[in-house]
Amino acid sequence: MDIDQQKIDRLLTRGVAMVYPTAEKLRELLISGKRIRLYCGFDPTSPYLHIGHAMQLQKLREFQELGHEVIMLIGSFTAMIGDPTDKLAARKQLTKAEVLANAATYKKQASKILKFSGLNAAKLMFNDKWLAKMNFENVVELASHFTMQQMMERDMFQKRSEEQKPIYLHEFMYPLMQGYDSVAMDVDLEVGGNDQTFNMLAGRTLMREMKQKEKFVLAISLLTNSDGKKMSKSEGGIIALSDTPEDMFGKLMSMDDGMILPYFRLVTDLADDDIAAIESAIAGGMNPRDAKIRLAETVVTLYHSAKAAKAAKQHFAQVFSKKEMPDVIPELLLSGRSLTIVDVLVEAGFAPSKGEAKRLIEQGGVKIGTDVVTDPMLFVSPRTDEAVVQKGKRFFVKLLP
């Protein structure tokens, strides 16, 4: 076991919002040299992991590099229930087929950060393996460890109650299910976003009452935009790990200036002294655009490579600074089909759904050639020449007949 105190101190402070019961107790455990088992759970409610997930995976990687046993847990059962955290309406419940389809590439995406092979390889687990086997007696036993008053302490349930919006019984079950994950895997520590604290502490309660064992909780600070909303799949404004280097670079360059320093602190592994120097330079009049360029290069290098970051920077300069069309444009083969522009946007990956594609068109954010598209029912038919569809300023696709 690596008990480098400097690494441990950084692990317990960088990007960390809170440690339960205390950071000092967890520090003592880590310095003791004991190898602990820890996990972080990811509900596959969409096919991609994003930067917010990456922050949690990076924290797992820090523990992994110190020699601890790391588990990446796929919420293959809990995703079907739907986490009510921060939601003022019930989540749409997913089928098992939808959940498994969404999770199909999670390991590949997480491999940008975690090691799943070699010495001290991370484990990949699925919580339907134990949660799907529970009977009604088991569920009643879990529920007996909590009160209705405890559940109603959650802000979003209080707000829904005040607004006379429905609170479904299955939503109360979510923290119980997540809590039982800790028991099933017999972990020493759970890592998760600060918004997951209630659910993670439910696991702490169950571990104490069912296994008479201490479970630590490490809550990671959230990335929020200038309005205070977290960067997430449901709230939008996310950067996916599956994004191309060019898309990732462009998204970072287009974010609010106020996000620069939080991204450096929470997303990158840049040294604290270097970040302090950047903060000082910005305060001294440095153009925020220059700081964003360094941030974008750092992040793209982290999740792709230095070579990809350099190419993405050149692409950005060509398309945005010089206002030119990129040399290399992705292609979409129509194969004789006649599609609506909405279908094209979805197939090209420019919109996650037809509803979102229609909103892009209504906002005037879609062009074919130099013409702004206003009709979402516009058919794009096969033609002998090539046409280029553009979404916003950064995204292009060439339509082939």
C-alpha positions in Angstrom: 0.0 0.0 0.0 1.2 3.5 -0.9 0.8 5.7 2.2 2.2 8.9 0.7 0.7 11.5 3.1 0.9 14.3 0.5 -1.1 12.2 -2.0 -3.6 11.3 0.7 -4.0 14.9 1.8 -4.6 16.0 -1.8 -7.1 13.1 -2.3 -9.1 14.3 0.7 -9.2 18.0 -0.2 -9.0 18.6 -4.0 -12.5 18.8 -5.3 -14.0 17.4 -2.1 -17.1 19.0 -0.5 -17.4 16.8 2.6 -16.2 13.6 4.2 -18.4 11.6 6.6 -17.9 11.1 9.5 -14.8 13.3 9.2 -11.9 13.7 6.8 -9.4 13.2 9.7 -10.8 9.8 10.5 -10.6 8.7 6.9 -7.1 10.1 6.7 -6.1 8.0 9.7 -7.5 4.9 8.1 -5.6 5.5 4.8 -2.4 6.3 6.7 -2.7 3.1 8.7 -1.9 1.1 5.5 -5.1 -0.8 5.4 -6.4 -1.6 1.9 -10.0 -0.5 1.7 -12.8 -1.3 -0.8 -14.6 1.6 -2.3 -17.1 2.3 -5.0 -18.9 4.9 -7.0 -22.2 4.2 -8.7 -23.4 5.4 -12.2 -27.0 5.1 -13.3 -27.1 4.6 -17.1 -29.9 7.0 -17.9 -28.1 8.0 -21.1 -25.5 6.4 -23.4 -22.6 8.6 -22.3 -20.6 9.6 -19.3 -19.8 13.3 -18.8 -17.2 15.5 -17.1 -19.2 15.4 -13.9 -18.8 11.6 -13.9 -15.2 12.0 -14.8 -14.5 13.9 -11.6 -15.8 11.0 -9.6 -13.8 8.5 -11.7 -10.7 10.6 -11.2 -11.1 10.4 -7.5 -11.5 6.6 -7.8 -8.3 6.6 -9.8 -6.5 8.4 -7.0 -7.5 5.6 -4.6 -6.6 3.0 -7.2 -3.1 4.4 -7.6 -2.6 4.3 -3.8 -3.4 0.5 -4.0 -7.0 0.4 -2.8 -9.7 -1.9 -4.3 -12.0 0.2 -6.6 -15.4 -0.7 -7.9 -17.3 1.1 -10.7 -20.9 0.1 -10.1 -23.5 0.3 -12.9 -26.9 1.1 -11.5 -28.6 -1.5 -13.8 -31.5 -1.8 -11.3 -31.6 1.7 -9.7 -31.7 3.3 -13.1 -35.0 1.6 -13.7 -36.4 3.2 -10.5 -35.1 6.7 -11.2 -33.1 8.8 -8.7 -35.4 11.6 -7.4 -32.4 13.8 -6.4 -33.0 17.4 -7.2 -36.1 16.6 -9.3 -39.3 18.5 -8.9 -41.1 15.8 -10.9 -40.7 12.0 -11.0 -38.2 10.7 -13.4 -39.3 8.6 -16.4 -38.8 5.0 -15.5 -36.6 3.0 -17.9 -36.9 -0.6 -19.1 -34.1 -3.0 -18.4 -33.3 -3.1 -22.2 -33.0 0.7 -22.3 -30.7 0.6 -19.2 -28.4 -2.1 -20.6 -28.2 -0.4 -24.0 -27.2 2.9 -22.3 -24.5 1.1 -20.3 -23.0 -0.8 -23.2 -20.0 1.5 -23.6 -19.6 2.8 -20.0 -16.5 0.6 -19.3 -14.9 1.8 -22.5 -15.6 5.4 -21.7 -14.4 5.0 -18.1 -11.2 3.4 -19.3 -10.0 6.9 -20.2 -9.5 7.3 -16.5 -9.7 4.0 -14.6 -7.5 0.9 -15.2 -9.6 -2.2 -15.8 -6.6 -4.5 -16.4 -3.2 -5.2 -15.0 -2.2 -4.8 -11.4 -5.0 -3.7 -9.0 -7.5 -3.5 -11.9 -10.8 -1.8 -11.1 -13.9 -4.0 -11.0 -17.1 -3.4 -12.9 -20.3 -4.5 -11.1 -24.1 -4.3 -11.8 -26.5 -3.8 -8.9 -29.4 -5.8 -10.6 -27.4 -8.9 -9.5 -28.6 -8.4 -5.9 -31.4 -5.9 -6.1 -33.4 -7.9 -8.6 -33.3 -10.9 -6.3 -34.8 -9.2 -3.3 -38.3 -10.2 -2.3 -41.0 -8.2 -0.5 -39.8 -9.3 2.9 -36.3 -8.0 2.1 -37.7 -4.7 1.0 -39.8 -4.3 4.1 -36.7 -5.1 6.2 -34.7 -2.3 4.4 -37.6 0.2 4.8 -37.7 -0.5 8.6 -34.4 1.3 9.0 -35.8 4.6 7.9 -38.7 6.9 8.8 -41.1 8.9 6.6 -39.8 12.0 8.4 -36.2 11.2 7.3 -37.3 10.9 3.7 -39.4 14.1 3.7 -36.3 16.0 4.9 -35.2 16.0 1.2 -35.6 19.5 -0.3 -37.2 18.3 -3.5 -39.9 16.3 -1.7 -40.7 19.3 0.5 -41.0 21.5 -2.5 -43.2 19.0 -4.3 -45.4 18.7 -1.3 -45.7 22.5 -1.0 -46.6 22.7 -4.7 -49.0 19.8 -4.4 -47.1 17.8 -6.9 -47.1 14.0 -6.6 -44.5 12.1 -4.7 -44.5 8.5 -5.7 -43.8 5.7 -3.2 -41.1 4.1 -5.4 -39.1 7.3 -5.2 -38.7 6.7 -1.5 -37.2 3.3 -2.3 -34.3 4.8 -4.3 -32.0 5.7 -1.3 -32.8 2.3 0.2 -31.7 0.5 -3.0 -28.5 2.7 -3.3 -27.9 2.2 0.4 -28.1 -1.6 0.1 -25.4 -1.5 -2.6 -22.9 -0.7 0.1 -24.1 -3.7 2.1 -24.1 -6.1 -0.8 -20.5 -5.2 -1.8 -19.4 -4.8 1.9 -17.5 -1.5 1.1 -15.6 0.8 3.4 -16.2 4.0 1.4 -18.5 5.4 -1.2 -17.6 8.3 -3.5 -20.2 10.4 -5.2 -21.4 13.9 -6.1 -22.4 16.2 -3.3 -26.0 16.0 -4.5 -25.9 12.3 -3.7 -25.1 12.8 0.0 -28.5 11.8 1.3 -28.4 8.5 -0.7 -24.8 7.8 0.3 -25.6 8.4 4.0 -28.5 6.0 3.7 -25.9 3.4 2.9 -23.9 4.5 5.9 -27.0 3.9 8.1 -27.6 0.4 6.6 -23.9 -0.6 7.0 -24.0 0.4 10.6 -27.3 -1.4 11.4 -26.9 -4.4 9.2 -23.2 -5.1 9.4 -22.1 -3.1 12.5 -19.5 -1.5 10.3 -18.3 2.0 9.6 -18.8 3.3 6.1 -17.1 6.5 5.0 -18.7 8.9 2.5 -16.7 11.2 0.3 -18.9 13.8 -1.4 -17.3 15.6 -4.4 -18.1 19.2 -5.2 -20.4 19.8 -8.2 -19.7 21.7 -11.4 -22.3 24.4 -11.7 -23.0 27.1 -14.3 -23.3 30.8 -13.7 -27.0 30.2 -12.6 -25.9 27.7 -10.0 -27.3 24.7 -11.9 -25.2 21.6 -11.9 -23.8 20.4 -15.1 -25.6 17.1 -15.7 -27.4 15.0 -18.3 -30.8 16.3 -17.1 -29.8 20.0 -16.7 -27.8 20.2 -19.9 -24.5 22.0 -20.6 -22.5 18.9 -20.4 -19.3 17.7 -22.0 -19.4 14.0 -22.7 -16.3 11.8 -22.5 -17.4 10.4 -25.8 -17.2 13.9 -27.4 -14.7 14.3 -30.2 -11.6 16.4 -29.3 -12.9 19.2 -31.5 -16.4 19.2 -29.8 -14.8 19.0 -26.4 -12.5 21.9 -27.2 -15.3 24.0 -28.7 -17.6 23.4 -25.7 -15.0 24.5 -23.3 -14.2 27.6 -25.3 -17.9 28.6 -25.3 -18.6 28.3 -21.6 -19.0 31.2 -19.2 -15.8 32.9 -18.1 -16.9 32.2 -14.5 -16.5 28.5 -15.1 -12.7 28.7 -15.9 -11.3 28.4 -12.4 -13.8 25.8 -11.2 -13.0 23.6 -14.2 -9.2 24.0 -13.6 -9.7 23.0 -9.9 -12.3 20.2 -10.3 -11.6 18.7 -13.7 -7.9 19.0 -14.4 -5.0 17.6 -12.5 -3.0 20.8 -12.8 -1.0 21.7 -9.7 -2.6 24.0 -7.2 0.3 26.5 -7.6 -0.3 26.6 -11.4 -4.0 27.2 -10.9 -3.3 30.0 -8.4 -1.0 31.6 -11.0 -3.8 31.5 -13.6 -6.2 33.0 -11.1 -3.8 35.8 -10.4 -3.2 36.4 -14.2 -7.0 36.7 -14.8 -7.3 39.1 -11.9 -4.5 41.1 -13.4 -6.2 41.5 -16.7 -5.4 38.4 -18.6 -7.9 37.8 -21.5 -10.2 35.0 -20.3 -10.0 33.5 -23.8 -6.4 32.7 -23.3 -7.2 30.9 -20.0 -9.9 29.0 -21.8 -7.5 27.9 -24.5 -5.1 26.5 -21.9 -8.0 24.8 -20.1 -9.4 23.3 -23.3 -5.9 22.0 -24.2 -5.5 20.5 -20.7 -8.9 18.8 -20.7 -8.7 17.4 -24.2 -5.2 16.1 -23.5 -6.5 14.4 -20.3 -9.3 12.5 -22.1 -7.8 12.1 -25.6 -4.1 13.0 -26.1 -1.7 16.0 -26.5 -1.8 15.4 -30.3 -5.6 15.5 -30.4 -5.6 18.7 -28.3 -3.2 20.4 -30.7 -5.4 19.4 -33.7 -8.5 20.5 -31.9 -6.9 23.9 -31.1 -6.0 24.4 -34.8 -9.6 23.3 -35.8 -11.1 25.9 -33.4 -8.8 28.7 -34.7 -9.7 27.8 -38.3 -13.5 27.5 -37.8 -14.1 30.3 -35.3 -11.2 32.8 -35.5 -11.0 32.7 -39.3 -14.7 31.8 -39.7 -13.9 29.1 -42.2 -15.5 25.7 -42.8 -13.3 22.9 -41.4 -11.2 20.9 -43.8 -12.5 17.6 -42.6 -16.3 17.3 -42.1 -18.1 14.1 -40.9 -20.3 12.5 -43.5 -23.9 11.1 -43.3 -24.8 8.7 -46.1 -28.5 9.1 -47.1 -28.4 5.9 -49.2 -31.4 7.1 -51.3 -33.5 8.0 -48.2 -35.5 11.1 -48.0 -35.3 12.3 -44.4 -36.7 15.3 -42.5 -34.1 17.8 -41.3 -35.1 16.7 -37.7 -34.2 13.1 -38.6 -30.8 14.3 -40.0 -30.0 16.2 -36.8 -30.7 13.1 -34.7 -28.8 10.7 -37.0 -25.8 13.1 -37.1 -25.8 13.2 -33.3 -26.5 16.9 -33.2 -29.6 16.4 -31.1 -30.4 13.6 -28.6 -34.1 13.5 -29.6 -36.5 14.8 -32.2 -38.0 17.3 -29.7 -34.5 18.8 -29.1 -33.9 18.9 -32.8 -37.1 20.9 -33.3 -36.1 23.3 -30.6 -32.7 23.9 -32.3 -34.6 24.7 -35.6 -37.0 27.0 -33.8 -34.1 28.9 -32.3 -32.6 29.4 -35.8 -29.5 27.3 -35.0 -29.6 25.1 -38.1 -28.5 25.8 -41.6 -28.3 23.9 -44.9 -25.4 25.5 -46.8 -26.0 29.2 -46.0 -29.8 29.0 -45.6 -31.3 29.0 -42.1 -33.8 26.2 -41.7 -37.2 27.3 -40.3 -39.4 24.2 -41.1 -38.7 21.1 -39.0 -40.7 19.0 -41.5 -38.3 20.1 -44.4 -37.3 17.0 -46.3 -33.7 16.5 -47.2 -33.8 14.4 -50.4 -30.9 12.6 -52.1 -29.2 14.8 -54.6 -26.3 14.5 -57.0 -24.2 17.1 -55.2 -23.2 17.3 -51.6 -25.0 19.5 -49.0 -23.6 20.5 -45.6 -25.8 20.8 -42.5 -24.6 23.1 -39.8 -25.7 23.2 -36.1 -24.7 26.4 -34.3 -21.1 27.5 -35.0 -19.2 24.3 -34.3 -21.0 21.3 -35.8 -21.0 20.3 -39.5 -22.1 17.2 -41.3 -21.8 16.5 -45.1 -24.9 14.8 -46.6 -24.0 12.3 -49.3 -26.7 11.0 -51.7 
